[in-house]
Amino acid sequence: MSTGTIGLILVFALGAVMLGIGIWTSKRIKTSEDYYVGGRNLGSLVTISTQCATFVGGGMTLGWIGLGFRYGLSAAWYGAPQALGFVFMAIVLVKHMRNTGKFISLPDWFDSMYKHKGLSIIASIVCLIVPITWVTAQTTAAARMMESIGVPYLVGVFVIGGVVITYTTVGGYLADCYTDTLQWILLLLIFICTIPLAFIHAGGLSSIIANTPSYMMDVSKVHGMPSYTILLWMVSGLVSGMGLQSSYQKIYSARTDRIAKQGLYATGIATIFFAVVTAFVGMACFKLGAPSVLLNDKVWPWFLAKYVPGWVAVFYAVCVMMATMSTADSMLNSVSLTVTHDLYSKYINPKASDKKVLRIGIIVSAVFGILALYWATAGAWMITLFGMSYTLGAGPLAGAVITAALLKKKANPTCIMAGLILGAVTGFITLQIPTLVSIPAGGTVFSFSMSILVALGGSYLFKSKALVADAAVQSNI
C-alpha cells in the first residue's frame, strides 16, 4: 500500500471523527453565544488544549525546527516570547474582561468602556485581517503536507478543507474546541514518540552540542542576523496572541477566571518548551547532515524520511496536518463572529433576533469557508496577503488592547481608533520599502509601535470627553 493511500485513509478516519464531533456539538447550540463562546462553560482540559493547539500548532513547530537548524538555540527567541503576551493577558485582561460584562468579542470589551461607534467598527475590521488570510493559508499548508506523502494537492485542499469547514460551520466554537483537544493530544503523542529519535540518532544532547558550530549555543545573538533581531522577535511575540479575536473568545468561553488563566499560562509554558526543544531538534538535524538548502519546514520531514519507517512519517504528517487545521477552524469561527456579531447585529440590523443572528453566523461561516477553499486552489494573492496580515492586523490591534488594558476608561477612544488606522497604514508602508522589509519582524513591530504610540500618547495629550465630563461633575460637587 502506498504512503499516499495510507495518508488518505488516516485523513478520512480522523476527518470522520471530526465531523462526528461537529454533528454532536451542533445539537448543543441554541444561541449565538453557544455558537461563538461555547456557552461559557469550558473546563481546564479543553481550554488549555484549544489555546495550545491554536498557538503551538504543527506547522508552527515545523518552522521552529527549521530555525533551530539554521541558528541553533538562539532560534528559541523566535517562538518563546509569545509567552509574554499570554502572561500579560492572564494577569491584566482576564479578570477585567470577564467581570466587566458578558462579552462575546473583543469589540464588545471596547464598547463597554467607550461606546465609540468609530472605534468599534475599525476594531472589527482590523479583527478580520488575520483570520481571513489564515484559513486559506492553513488549508494550503495542510494540503502541501499531504502532497509530500503522495496525496494530490487539490484532493488535500477539498478533503481537509472540506472537513474543517463542515464541522466548524455546523458545530461552531464547541466543535473547534473539542477537535482542537483531540488534535493537540495527537500532536503531543507523535512528538513524544518521534522527537527522542532525533537525539538518539544524533548521539545524545552532549554529542549535538559538541559537534555543532559554537554559534549554535550562543543565545545572546542570532547568527548572521542583525544585532537587534532578538529584541524585535520579543516585541513580535508579545503581539502574536494579543492581536487575534480568537484569543479573547477563549478567555470568555472558560467556566471560571481561574480556568481562563490556566489556558493562557499553559500556552505560555508550552510555547517556551516547544521553542527550546525544537531548537535542539533542529541542531540534531544539522549534526546528522541535513542539506543546508532545505526550507525551514522541510528539515524535520527530511529526518522522518531518512530515519523512521514510512508509515510513521505518514502518521506524523497527518497529525501535524490536523494540528495545523486547528488554527484554521478557530479563525473561521472568528471571521463569522466578527462579521455577524460585531458588524451585522450591531450596525446593519440591530433589531435582528438572536435566532436570526445565529442563522446568519452559520451562513457566513459556510460562505467564507467555501471562498477560502477557492483561494487555496487559485488565489495566490491571498497567500501573499497572509504574509502581510500580522503586520496589518495583529500589530495595530495589540497596541489598542494594551492601551485600553492599561488606561481603561481614561484612554481616549478616538486616539485608540487613530492608532489602529495609522498602525495598519505604517505597516503597509513598511512592507513596500525593501530596506524595511528585510528587518526581522520589522513590519509587525512598526505597526504595533505606531498604534500604541498614537493610542497611549494621544490619550495622555487629549483627554476623552467622558473623562472631561466626569472631572467637571466632580468639580461642581
Secondary structure by P-SEA (a helix, b strand, c coil): ccaaaaaaaaaaaaaaaaaaaaaaaaaacccccccccccccccaaaaaaaaaaacccaaaaaaaaaaaacccccccccccaaaaaaaaaacccaaaaaaacccccaaaaaaaccccaaaaaaaaaaaaaaaaaaaaaaaaaaaaaaaaacccaaaaaaaaaaaaaaaaaaccaaaaaaaaaaaaaaaaaaaaacaaaaaaaaccaaaaaacccccccccccccccccaaaaaaaaaaaacccccaaaaaaaaacccaaaaaaaaaaaaaaaaaaaaaaaaaaaaaaaacccccccccaaaaaaaaccccaaaaaaaaaaaaaaaaaaaaaaaaaaaaaaccccccccccccccaaaaaaaaaaaaaaaaaaaaaaacccaaaaaaaaacccccaaaaaaaaaaaaaccccccaaaaaaaaaaaaaaaaaaaaccccccccaaaaaaaaaaaaaaaaaaaaacccaaaaaaaaaaaac
